[in-house]
Amino acid sequence: MTRKQKRLAVIAGGMSFIIAAVFLVMFAFSQSVAYFYMPADLAKTPVAPETRIRLGGLVGAGSVVRGAGSTVEFSVTDGSANAVKVKYTGILPDLFREGQGVVTEGMFTSGTNIFTADTVLAKHDETYMPKDVADRLKSQGLWQEGQGGAGQGQEAKATP
């Protein structure tokens, strides 16, 4: 082999290695992605059981039922007629309550319409709402500018 052929072989080998590494990284990221849905989205396009997703919206009024131990059942709604029943076993965040913004992560149980969550995140204070949830609630007329306080398009004012 000439020097030029050796150089091309090294470059081709290096490019093959980089392409393989990029492919493996992309494959790993695709396995850990959990798509975000709201109840209205699930009514339009159902998700296959055992598919990991994030379900967001508001905790339905009067829907929280505490079971044996640390099991809790509640519904997540987006303010429309759509609601998804959620079952969670574990310790809920302190700010979890009816009418509060919530994001749950888990999957639907096979053969049922019950969403089994393994993670529940509650809105941490009155100034924060995830952008996706806030945009959806704004489009439905359930959220208006100014409800979120500082961080939602308003400036926080300091008092002396």
N, C-alpha and C positions, 0 to 999 in steps of 0.2 A: 504494500500500500504506500502511496505517496503521502507527503505531508498534508496536502490538501484533502485527500480522502480521509485521513486520520482526524483532521480538524472537523470535517463534516460529520463523521461518525460520532465524535464527542458532542458536538452541538445537537445532533439528532437524539442521542441518548439523554442529554440533559433536558431537552424539550419534552421527550416522552415521560421522563420522571416528573416534571412540573405538571404536565397535563394529568397524569395519574393522581398526583397529590391534590390538585384542584377538584377532580372528579370525586375523590374520597371525601374531601371536606364538604362538598355540596351534598353528597349522599347523607353524610352525618347530620347536616343541618335540616335536611328534608324529613328525617326521622324524628326530630325533636320539635317540629313546628306544631303548635296547637292553634287552630283557626278560631277567630272570635265570631260568635253568633249572638243574635238577640232572638227572643221568642218569635217575632214576625218572620225572621229569616228561616227559622226551623219549620214554620208552617208552610212556607213556599218550597223549600228544598230540604227534605228530611235527610238526616245524617245516619249512616250505617252504624249499627251497634258496635261497640268496642273501638270506635274511632275517638281519639282524644281531641276534645275541643274546649274552648272557653265560652261560657255562657254568661252574658251580662245583662243588667237591667235593674229594676227596682224590686225589693222584697214585697210581695203582695200583702195587702192589708188583711189581717185576720187569718193568714195562711200558716203562721209558725206553729208547729205542733211538736212538742218535746216528747220523745219516746223514752224507752228504757236506757239507762246509762247516759252516754253523751250523744245519742242519736237524735237528730233533729230533721224534721221534714218541713219544707216551706215551698212556696212557689215564687218564680221569678217572672216578672211581667215587664212589658215595655209601655204600659199605659193603654194598650189596645185590648181587644178581646183575647189576645194570645197570652197564654201563661204556660210555663213548664214547671212540673213538679220536680223538686230537687230533694234528694236524701243525702245527708251528710253525717258522718260519725267522727266526732272530734270536738275540740274546744273552739267555739266561735269567737271571732274578734269582739272586743269590748263594744265597739260602735255598731254592731249588727243589731238591726231592729226593723220593724215593718216600715215600709215607705223609704227605706234607705237604699242608696246605690250599692250594688254588689256585683262582684265578678267571681264566678265559680269555675273551677277547672276539673274536668273528669270525663266521663263517658256515659252513654246510655246503656242500661242493662238490657241484655238480650231478651226479647219476648215481652218487654214492657215499654211504657213511655216515661219511665222514671229515670231522671238524670242522677247518676251516682257521682257525687263530688268528692274529691280528695283534698281540695284546697278551696277555701272561701276567703275572699278579700273584701272588706267593707271600706267604704269611703272614709278616709282618715280624718277629715274635718270638713266644715261647710264651704271651704274655699276650693276644694279639689273635686274634679269630676273627670274621668278619663275622656280624652278628646273624642274617641269614637262614640262613646255613650252619650256625651253632651250633644254632639252633632245630630245623632238620631233623635234624641229627645227634643231638640230644637225644631227639627223638621216636622215633628208630630205636634208641636205647640205645647209640649209639657215642660219645656225649659226655656227661660228667657234670659237675655243678657242681664247681668246684675245680680242674679240669684246666687252666683258662685262667689261673689265678693272679689277680693284681690286674686289675681291669677286668671280671671276669666274676662279679660279686656278692661278691667278697672285698675286704677292705681291705688295702692295702699297709702293712706295719709298718716303720717306720724303726728302725734300731739305732744306738745312740749310738757 
